[in-house]
Amino acid sequence: MKKRIRVVMKGYLKFKNLHLILSILIVAPVALIYGLFQEQVLPMFFDFHVETTDLKNVFRAIMFLYLGMVLIWIQGILKPELWETATLVNIVFMGGLGLGRLLSLLLDGIPSPPFAIGLIGELALAFLGFYQFKKAAQNTHFIK
């Protein structure tokens, strides 16, 4: 049984899935922090407190949006027929966040270190996903 588990896990831990795996490992904890521990954790990293019901509501909605993305990425790893969809969702999600931060950088100035690191990480994951998508396309017929 152990050998079978190792073989199955080795199949999922491919470089092809790296962008999805990294995104899951980053986005899932962030989602849980946003939705469950916003009052305790967010003030340690950012210069605001989540105190109003409306702001708590927004962060809980973001939590489930992020967890929804995580579920799509997990399905893309586990089911090869969903890999393309999961990768496109990942490119759009990470690219959208990164481009939004880039726009803010241009319009609002240099952000705090956590947001600057987020900008770099999100754009890097979007580019890695795009690279993986194009690489897979070269080996198949789905994009020319």
N, C-alpha and C positions, 0 to 999 in steps of 0.2 A: 504494500500500500504506500509506504514512504517513497519508494522509487517512482510510482505512478504520479504522486503529488509533485515530486521534483520535476518530472518530465512535463507535466501540465504547466506548472509555474514557469519553467524555462521557456515554454512556448509564448507565454504572456509577457515575459521580461525581455522583449526584443527592442533593439534600438528604434525600430519602426514605431513602437508605442511610447517612447521616452517622453514626448511632449504631453501625451495624455496622462502618463503616470505622474510626472512632475506637477502638472496642473491639478490633479486630484490631491496630491500631498500638500499642496499650497492652499487651494481654494476651499477644501472641506473644513480645515480648522478655522480659516478666516470666516467662513459662513457661520460656524458654530459660535465663534466669538461675537460676530455681529448680532446674532439672534438670541443667544442665551447669556452671554457675559458682557454685554455692551457697557453696562454701568461700571463694572470692575476693571475691565481691560482697556477699553478705548481711551479713557483719560490718561493712562500711562504712556500712550504712544502719540496721542494727538491733543491739540489744545482746545478740546471741547468735551462737554459732559452730555450724556443722553439722559435727559430728565423728564421731558414731556411725553405724554402718551402718544402723540402723533409721531414724534421722532423714534420712539421705541417701535411703533408700528412699521415705520419705513425700514428700520434695520431688520425686523423680523421678516418682512417681505423679501428683502435682499437676501437673507439667509436661505429662504426656500428657492429663490431664483438661482443662487449659487449651487445649492444642493441638487437642483434639477440639472444643471450643467454637469455636475459631477456624475450623476446617474447616466447621462448620455455618454460621457467619456468611459465609464466603466463598461457599459454595453459595447462600446467600440473596441475595447480590449478583449472582452470575452467572446464577442460574436464578430468574426471577420467580415461578415456581410454588412455590418454597421460601422466599420472602421472609417470609411470615407465620410459618412455623415458626421460621426463624432469628431473627426479631424477638421472638417469644415466649420462645425460649431465652435471648436476650440480656436481656430484661426479668427473667426468673427468675434468671439468673446474676448480673447486676449488682445487682438488687434484693436477692437473698439475701446477697451479700457486704456490701452497704451496710447492710442491716438487722442483720446479725451484728455489724458494727462499731458500729452505733448502740447495740445492746444492751450491748456491751462498754463503750462510753462511759458508759452509765448505771450499769452495775454495777462497772466497774473504774476509771473516771476518764478523764481526758484522755490520749490516746495521744501518741506522738512525732509530729512533723510529717509524715513519710511516710505514717503510718497515717491521720492526720487528712485529708490531701490525698486519700488513697484513698477515705475515707468520702464526701467531697464528690463526687469524680469518679464513683464507682460509683452513687451515688444520682442524680446528674445524668444519667448514661447510661441508667439505668433509666427515669427520667421522660421523657427524650427518646425512647426506644424506645416507651414507652407512648403518648406524644403521636403518634408516627408511626403506630402501630398503629391508634389511634382515628381519625386522619385518613384512613387508608386504608379503614377500615371505613365511614366516611361516604360514600366514593366507590364502595363495592361493597355487596354484600348479605351478607357473611360474618358480621357482628356487628351487632346492633341494640340 
